[in-house]
Each structure stands twice: as C-alpha cells, then as structure tokens.
Amino acid sequence: MTTQDELGAQLKALGIRLTPQRLAIAEVVVNFVNHPLVK
C-alpha cells in the first residue's frame, strides 16, 4: 500500500499539482484491488 507522502512525492515528480482532491482520487486508484465498475 502506498502512503500519502509517497504518492504525493510521485505526483510532484511527474509535475502534477497536488490538491487534496487529486490526492484522494489517486489514493483510491492506486490502492483499489479490483477493476472499478460503474453501478
């Protein structure tokens, strides 16, 4: 599992402006085990 600090550092290294919303979405995507489905 990736921590918020690690994820934030990776996003910043890619030149992505980090906002609380972007961090929350990135956490869900990175730590999601199954393929997300539209329900």
C-alpha positions as CSV (number, residue, x, y, z in Angstrom):
1,M,0.0,0.0,0.0
2,T,1.3,3.4,-0.9
3,T,1.3,6.1,1.7
4,Q,0.1,9.7,1.1
5,D,3.6,11.0,1.4
6,E,5.0,8.6,-1.2
7,L,2.1,9.2,-3.5
8,G,2.4,12.9,-3.2
9,A,6.1,12.8,-3.9
10,Q,5.5,10.6,-7.0
11,L,2.8,13.0,-8.3
12,K,5.0,16.1,-7.7
13,A,7.9,14.3,-9.5
14,L,5.6,14.0,-12.5
15,G,4.9,17.7,-12.4
16,I,1.3,17.2,-11.2
17,R,-0.1,19.9,-9.0
18,L,-1.2,18.2,-5.8
19,T,-4.5,19.2,-4.4
20,P,-6.5,17.3,-1.7
21,Q,-9.0,16.2,-4.3
22,R,-6.3,14.8,-6.6
23,L,-4.5,13.1,-3.7
24,A,-7.8,11.4,-2.6
25,I,-8.6,10.2,-6.2
26,A,-5.0,8.9,-6.7
27,E,-5.1,7.0,-3.4
28,V,-8.3,5.2,-4.4
29,V,-7.0,4.4,-7.9
30,V,-3.6,3.2,-6.6
31,N,-5.0,1.1,-3.7
32,F,-8.0,-0.3,-5.5
33,V,-7.7,-4.1,-5.8
34,N,-10.4,-4.8,-8.3
35,H,-11.4,-3.0,-11.6
36,P,-13.7,-0.2,-10.8
37,L,-17.2,-0.6,-12.1
38,V,-20.0,1.9,-12.9
39,K,-23.0,0.9,-10.9
